[in-house]
C-alpha cells in the first residue's frame, strides 16, 4: 500500500477522536472518508500531516514511517492537505496565493508548468489571476485552495470538505477537477466529504466512520448500495 495508517488513536484533551482507526490507500486511488460531523474524518487527515500528534499508532508512506516527522517534512515528502474552510490569503492576488503553495520548490520551470496546469484545471482562476482572493466567491476560493495545494506538486493530496458551503454549480466543477487531478496528474487522493453522494461516485474505495471508529469499508460502488449507508447518508437512494 502507498499509505498505511495503522491503529490510530488521537485525543483532544480527554476526548478520543480516533479509537484504533486503520486506513490504507494504494498508489493512484481516490479513497473517501464519510461520516457525520465529529466522526473523526478530519482527525485522520490531521494525524497524517502531523497537525495533530498521535496518542499511539503508526503511519507509513511509500514504505517509510512518517509519524515522527514534522508537517514541513511531510509536505516535502509529497503529502499536501487542502484544508476545510477556504483558508486563502484574502489580501493577496490569486497568483500570489497559488505561488505560496510552491514555497518549498526550487525548480522554476516546474513551478511555471504547475501554474499552467492549475489554471487549465480551473479556468475561473485564470480569469481572476490578478484579483485579490478575498473578493472571490466561496466556490472560487475553494478552487484556489485546491490549486494552491497542487502547486506543491503532491504525490498524495488530502482534501478536507472541498464542497462545504459551495454552490451546486461549483460542486460539479470541483468533483470534475478531483477526477482530473487523479486521472491526468496521477495524484493519489484522500477525500473527506459531507456530500457522500458525490464522494462515493468519484472515489474508488471508502471508509465510513462513526464516533472515531470505522464501521464499514470497501469498494465505493458497493458501499453506495449498502442499506445502512443509503439511509444514513444518501437519503434512501443511490441515484
C-alpha positions in Angstrom: 0.0 0.0 0.0 1.1 3.6 -0.8 -0.2 4.9 2.5 -0.9 2.8 5.6 -2.2 4.4 8.8 -2.4 1.7 11.5 -4.4 1.6 14.7 -4.5 5.4 15.1 -5.5 6.9 18.4 -6.0 10.7 18.6 -7.3 12.7 21.5 -8.4 16.3 22.0 -7.9 16.9 25.7 -9.7 14.0 27.3 -11.9 13.2 24.4 -10.8 10.4 22.0 -11.4 11.5 18.4 -9.9 8.3 16.9 -10.0 4.9 18.5 -7.9 2.3 16.7 -8.6 3.6 13.2 -6.7 2.0 10.3 -6.9 3.2 6.7 -4.9 2.5 3.6 -4.6 3.9 0.1 -2.9 2.4 -2.9 -1.0 4.4 -5.5 -3.4 6.1 -7.9 -6.5 5.7 -5.8 -9.2 8.1 -4.6 -10.2 7.0 -1.2 -13.1 8.8 0.6 -13.9 9.1 4.3 -17.5 9.7 5.1 -19.5 10.1 8.3 -21.3 12.6 10.4 -19.7 15.7 11.9 -17.4 14.7 14.7 -16.9 11.2 13.3 -13.1 11.6 13.1 -12.6 12.2 9.4 -10.6 15.4 9.7 -8.7 14.0 12.6 -7.3 11.3 10.2 -6.0 14.0 7.8 -4.5 16.0 10.7 -2.8 12.9 12.0 -1.3 12.1 8.6 0.1 15.6 8.2 1.3 15.8 11.8 -1.0 18.7 12.6 -2.3 16.5 15.5 0.0 14.3 17.4 -0.8 10.6 17.7 -1.5 9.1 21.1 -0.5 5.8 19.5 -0.4 4.2 16.1 1.8 4.3 13.1 1.8 5.8 9.6 3.8 4.6 6.6 4.0 6.4 3.3 5.6 4.7 0.3 7.0 2.1 2.7 8.7 4.6 5.1 7.4 5.7 8.6 6.3 9.3 8.7 4.5 9.5 12.1 7.6 11.1 13.7 8.2 13.8 11.0 7.2 17.4 11.2 4.5 18.9 9.0 7.1 20.6 6.8 9.0 17.3 6.4 5.7 15.5 5.4 4.9 18.2 2.8 8.5 17.8 1.5 7.7 14.0 1.1 4.8 14.9 -1.2 1.8 14.8 1.1 -0.3 18.0 0.9 -3.6 19.0 2.5 -6.2 21.4 1.2 -7.9 22.3 4.5 -11.6 22.8 5.2 -12.8 26.4 5.4 -11.3 28.1 2.3 -8.2 29.4 4.0 -6.9 31.8 1.4 -4.7 34.9 1.9 -7.5 37.4 1.4 -5.4 40.5 0.6 -3.1 38.7 -1.9 -3.9 38.1 -5.5 -4.9 34.7 -6.9 -1.5 34.3 -8.5 0.3 35.1 -5.3 -1.9 32.7 -3.3 -1.0 29.9 -5.8 2.7 30.7 -5.6 2.6 30.3 -1.9 1.9 26.6 -2.5 5.2 26.2 -4.2 7.3 27.7 -1.3 9.3 24.5 -0.8 10.1 24.1 -4.5 13.2 25.4 -6.3 12.5 24.3 -9.9 11.4 27.4 -11.7 10.5 25.7 -14.9 8.5 23.1 -13.0 6.7 25.7 -10.9 5.7 27.5 -14.2 4.4 24.2 -15.5 2.4 23.6 -12.4 0.9 27.1 -12.6 -0.2 26.4 -16.2 -1.7 23.1 -15.1 -3.7 24.6 -12.3 -5.1 27.5 -14.5 -6.1 24.9 -17.1 -7.8 22.8 -14.5 -9.6 25.9 -13.0 -10.2 28.4 -15.8 -12.0 30.7 -13.4 -8.7 31.2 -11.6 -7.1 32.3 -14.9 -9.8 34.8 -15.4 -9.2 36.2 -11.9 -5.4 35.8 -11.7 -4.8 39.4 -10.6 -7.9 39.7 -8.3 -7.5 39.7 -4.6 -8.6 36.3 -3.2 -10.9 37.7 -0.5 -13.2 39.3 -3.1 -13.9 36.0 -4.9 -17.0 33.7 -4.3 -16.8 30.8 -1.9 -16.6 28.3 -4.7 -13.8 30.2 -6.4 -11.9 30.4 -3.2 -12.2 26.6 -2.8 -10.8 26.1 -6.2 -7.9 28.4 -5.2 -7.2 26.3 -2.1 -7.1 23.1 -4.1 -4.9 24.8 -6.8 -2.5 26.1 -4.1 -2.1 22.5 -2.8 -1.3 21.3 -6.4 1.4 23.9 -6.7 3.4 21.9 -4.1 3.4 19.1 -6.7 1.9 16.5 -4.3 2.1 12.7 -4.6 -0.8 12.4 -2.2 -3.4 15.2 -1.9 -5.7 15.3 1.2 -8.9 17.2 0.5 -11.0 18.3 3.6 -14.6 19.1 2.7 -14.0 20.7 -0.7 -17.7 21.2 -1.4 -18.7 22.5 2.0 -20.7 25.7 1.7 -20.2 25.8 -2.1 -22.9 26.5 -4.7 -24.1 23.4 -6.6 -22.6 24.6 -9.9 -19.1 24.8 -8.2 -19.6 21.4 -6.6 -19.8 19.8 -10.0 -16.7 21.7 -11.2 -14.8 20.6 -8.1 -15.8 17.0 -8.5 -14.7 17.1 -12.1 -11.4 18.6 -11.0 -10.8 15.9 -8.4 -11.2 13.2 -11.0 -8.9 15.0 -13.4 -6.2 15.5 -10.8 -6.3 11.8 -10.0 -6.5 10.6 -13.6 -4.5 13.1 -15.6 -1.9 14.3 -13.0 -1.5 10.8 -11.4 -2.1 12.2 -7.9 -3.4 9.9 -5.2 -6.2 11.4 -3.1 -7.9 11.0 0.3 -11.2 12.9 0.2 -13.1 13.9 3.3 -16.6 15.0 2.2 -20.0 15.6 3.7 -21.5 15.3 0.2 -21.4 11.5 0.5 -23.3 11.0 -2.8 -20.6 12.9 -4.8 -17.7 11.4 -2.8 -18.9 7.8 -3.4 -19.4 8.5 -7.2 -15.9 9.7 -7.8 -13.8 7.6 -5.4 -12.5 4.0 -5.7 -12.8 2.9 -2.1 -14.5 4.3 1.0 -14.4 4.2 4.8 -17.4 5.0 6.9 -16.7 6.4 10.3 -18.9 6.7 13.4 -17.6 8.3 16.6 -13.9 7.7 16.0 -14.2 4.1 14.6 -14.5 2.6 11.1 -17.8 0.7 10.8 -17.7 -0.1 7.1 -15.1 -0.1 4.3 -14.9 -1.3 0.8 -15.5 -0.5 -2.9 -17.3 2.8 -3.2 -19.9 1.5 -5.6 -20.8 -1.4 -3.2 -20.9 1.0 -0.2 -23.3 3.2 -2.2 -25.7 0.3 -2.4 -25.4 -0.7 1.3 -28.7 -0.1 3.0 -27.2 1.4 6.1 -25.3 4.0 4.1 -28.2 4.7 1.8 -30.5 5.6 4.7 -27.9 7.4 6.8 -26.1 9.4 4.2 -27.8 9.2 0.8 -31.4 9.9 1.6 -32.5 6.4 0.9 -31.5 6.1 -2.7 -28.4 5.8 -4.9 -29.2 7.8 -7.9 
